[in-house]
């Protein structure tokens, strides 16, 4: 079954969670360096000052991860290889959880993720804003994003306006002449999504929902104050680096570039004439994004390429590693800085950036980011999740954990479809819940 082809409304949507019962969700993070399957139990939580935006506790009951093969810069390049790794990761998670996975929420990094804001208005004639008015203006905004070659991943109302007055979160019951909405729409190319679906179907699994990687990693790594006041989450992955900007409790911008930690490894392999595997080890053990005064006095042993010469290690100054790594890191961070500036959301980001993803663990990365981005920087790790093994509590697992968190955020999205407006506003704990009830009644 081709869920991504044909109709532009066929993309599967994660259903909002009931606030009264527990749920089990299975997620799959397909990355360029690793594939992670995570099974979690979501149970309703009481109101808390800790991560108050979350409605459910997340307990990891199954986890499997494998080295990735067949994925390059987030793009599936070898279906057979990816299928095999997916099977292994899912099987390990199933055995740990003691249950069988049939469907998954998956992430997408490829497909040239797009991020656009669409504005729509309707006339009210001075009348009170009703649920039917919300339905009309949301459909009008959603229809602007329809395209044959791209699929909508997320459609999030970021704010309403009445008679030109912006910043209104809930216009129901208010009076005015013109109702407007700003809709943040995240899209990806359909071809990339079809290949993702095909790979998962070949493993005898179905896609339950699709989440943009930058959204997922931001959900896991940011605290509520950062999401509310304005912050950028930068996920430094193996083959891709993604950006998500949050403000006023909502995702307002996403971006992605095809550069990641593996490019640092490749630079080392070329610059030192060593194998990829050896370059990766050198990066992890001896690598740094910033120079140290002792680098010129320290030497590291580099195995040369070629089996016959591997016993004759080459001694190189550690400073050479730092120069090679630093050049790529600087280029990447400068590109990220320019992309944030070009997006127009730099003032919203303010002085706060959170780095996450496996490549963020490189020694000196926060210091390099502070200097180039000219912002306060911290390393973001998955938060508010229980049951994670110690090895999975680092920033490399933020995307997988974010996918498990996502279902409790699905009620914030709206999607215009052939049958009208799909508006899963139903979570009673969401500030959109009252609007959701009106929209349900308007069908």
Buried (B, 14 or more C-beta within 10 A) or exposed (E): EEBBBEEBBBBBBBBBBBBEEEBBBBBBBBBBBBBBBBBBBBEBBEEEEEBEBBBBBBBBBBBBBBEBBBBBBBBBEBEEBBBBBBBBBBBBBBEBBEBEBEBBBBBBBBBEBBBEBBBBBBEBEEEEBBBEBBBBBBBBBBEBBBEEEBBBBBBBBBBBBBEEEEEBBBBBEBEBEBBBBBBBBBBBBBBBBBBBBBBBBBBEBBBBBBBBBBBBBBBBBBBBEBBBBBBBBBBBBBBBBBBBBBBBBBBBBBBBBBBBBBBBBBBBBEBBBBBBEBBBBBBEEBBBBBBBEEBEEEBBEBBBBEEEEEEEEBEBBBBBBBEBBBEBBBBBBEBBBEBBEEBEBBEBBBEBBBBBBBBBBBBBBBEBBBBBBEBBBBBBBBBBBEBBEEEBBBBBBBBBBBBBBBBBBBBBBBBBBEEEBBBBBBBBBBBBBBBBBBBEEBE
